[in-house]
Amino acid sequence: MTGRIVIERIPALFASIYEKATRMVIETYYRGVAEEVVSAFKSGLLLDLGTGPGYLPLEIVKRSPEIRITGIDLSGKLIRMAQSNALKAGVSDKVSFEAGNAAKLRFQDNSFDMVISTGMLHMLKNPVRVLEECYRVVKPGGEVWIYDPARVGSQINVKKWKASFSAKEKLAYRLFTLYSRIHPPRTYDPEEIKEMVHTAGFKQYRIRKEGREVEIKLRR
């Protein structure tokens, strides 16, 4: 990826339009992922990387009273949104959010029973380093589930989304569209992913590609 400009965090200018997009797919996307997680993971500590405004953790803890989640994101603005959303949903005792770098996690080894991430892999400067951190913080026998890219853009009502924009958000959208054309999202094929997960230390894995989205399930 030499010479490629990579912006790992959602810039503050884009945060509000990103939040609106993710809010629109709670029912069509995040609830489905939450139900899949809860069907396999009944209790314990879970880490959500690139949590954004926190809608996936909120959907998970609503479905399982025995799960506790920490969500991290590089964007302080999105983290503040996530904290507010947790408070409004009445689940602040089950989920916490903090600004943090997935490549340099502050947590001790073997801290979590499960790690999840949606839509973050393609934004990373060093995906192997992040996978190594996942391997380090998940407990032996624990799993890491990665969905990338998240099915947000393909499921939102674009007309309704744009109609909700303020003047500032309209400008942010134009800038975001321009950036996306100049620097389209990075995608990985299954062979590239296999090499990355092996380098990170994982020996047990399942990789499934459907359209542009790749689903990666790793076990330590």
N, C-alpha and C positions, 0 to 999 in steps of 0.2 A: 504493500500500500504506500510505497514511497511516493512523495509528491502529492498525496491526497490530503486535502484539508478535512479534518474530522472534528466536529463539535459534539462533545459527549453529553452536554447538558442541554435541556431546552432553555434557550435564552429567555430572560425575564420578559422581553417584549412579546414573545410568542406564548407565554404561559397561560394567559386567559383564554386564547382561542383553542389551545391544546386541551385545557380543562373542559371547555364546552364540548369539544369533540368526544372526549372520553366519557363525559356524562351521558351523551346521547347513545352510547353503546353498552350501557350497564346491562340492560336486559338482553340484548342480542349477542353480546360477547362475554363480558366479565362474569355474568351469572353462570354461564355454561362452564367456564374455566373453574370457577369456584366450586361448582357441583362436582366436577371431575376431581379436584384436589381433595375435597371432603370425603368422597367415596373411597379414597385410598389412604387418607391421612386423618385419623379420628381425633388425635390429641397430641399435645406437645408444643414445642417452640418452632416457629416458622419465620424465615427471613425472606422478605420481598425486595429484590434489587430493582432499582429504577421504578420505584413505586408511583411516581407522579402524584396526582391528587388523591391517591389512596383508595380508589374504588374497588379494586380486586381484594385487598385485605378486608375491607368492610363487608363485602359480600361473603367472604369465607367465614369470618367470625360470627356473622349472623346465622350461619348454618351449623356451626359447631361450638358449643359453649366451652369445650375443653382445649381449644386451640388459642395460643397467644402469638401475636405477630409483631415483628419489628419491620417497618418499611423504611428504606433509605433511598435518597435521591440526591444528585448533585445540585439540583435547583432548590435554593432556599425558599423561593416564592411558592413552588409547588408543594413543598413540605408544609408550609404554613396553611395552604389550602387543605392538605390532607388532615392536618391536626384539627382544623375547623370542621371538616366533614365528619371526623370521628366523634367530635363533641356533639354535633347536631344529631348524629345517629345513636348517641347514647352508648357507645362502645369503647370509650377512652380507657376503660379498665382492661380491655382485651387487646388493644392494638396501640402501638406507639410509632411515631414517625420522627426521623432525624435526618439532617443533611449529612451525607457521607459519600465516600468514593468506593465503589465496588472493587477497585483494584488495590485498595489499602484499607481493608475492613478493620475496625477497632476491636472486634470480638476475639475472644480466645479460641484456641483450637477446640473442635468438637462441641461447639456451643448450640447448634441447631439440629432439630430432627429432620428438617426439610428446608430447601432453598428453592425459590421460584423467581422467574423473571419473564415479563412479557414486553416484547418490542424494544429490547435494549441492545442485544448482541450486535446488530448492524451499526450501532452508533459508537462502538468501542474502538479506541486507539489500539489497545492491546487485549484482545479477547482471551488469549491464553492466560494472561496474568489474572484476569477476572475468574476464569475457570479454576485456576490454581487456588485462588482465595475461596471459591465455593468448596473445593475439595478439602481445604484446611478447616473451615468452620462447620461443615456438616459432620454429624456423628458417623462412626462406622456403621454401615447398613442403612444410613440415611440416603435420601434421594434429592437430586437437583433436577427441576423441570424448567425448561426454557422454551418459550414460544417466540418466534421471531420471523418477520415482523408481526406485531399484534394486528389482528383484523379490525382495525379502527377505521381507517380511511375508506375501506370498501363497504362499510356497513352504516356509515352516517348518512343522514339526509342532508346533502350538501346545500340544497336550496334553503332549508330551514336553518342550518348552521350559519350560513352567510347572512341571513336576514337578522340574526341575533347580534351581529357585530356592531360595536360602537365605531365612531370615526377612527379612533386610535387602533382598534382591532382590524379595521379594513386595511389600514396602512401596514400593519403587522402581517396580515395575510398576503398582501402583494409582495412584501419582502421575503416572506417564507417561500412563496411560490417561485420567486426568482432564484433563491438559494437552492431549492430542490432541483431546479432545471440545470443549474451549473454543477451541482454536486449531488447526483442521484444517490439514493441509499445503497450501501454496500450489501450484497447478497452472497451467501455461501452455499456451495453445493455439498451434498452429504460426505464426499470424500475429504473435502477441506475440513469439515467439522470432525470427522473421525480422527484426523491427524491432530487437531487441537485438543480433543478430549483425551487422547492417549498421552500427549505431551503434558497435560495437566495432572495426569496420574490415574484417571478413571479407566477401569478395565471392563466394567459392565455398563452397557448403554444400548439405547434404542433410538434410532433416528428415522423420522418419517417426514417426507416432503409432500406437501399438497399445494399445488400452485406455487405462489411465491413464499408461502409460510413453511418454516421448518419447525418441527416439534422434536425436542431433544429431551430424553429422559435418562438420567445418569444415576448410578448407584455406587456409593463408595464402598 
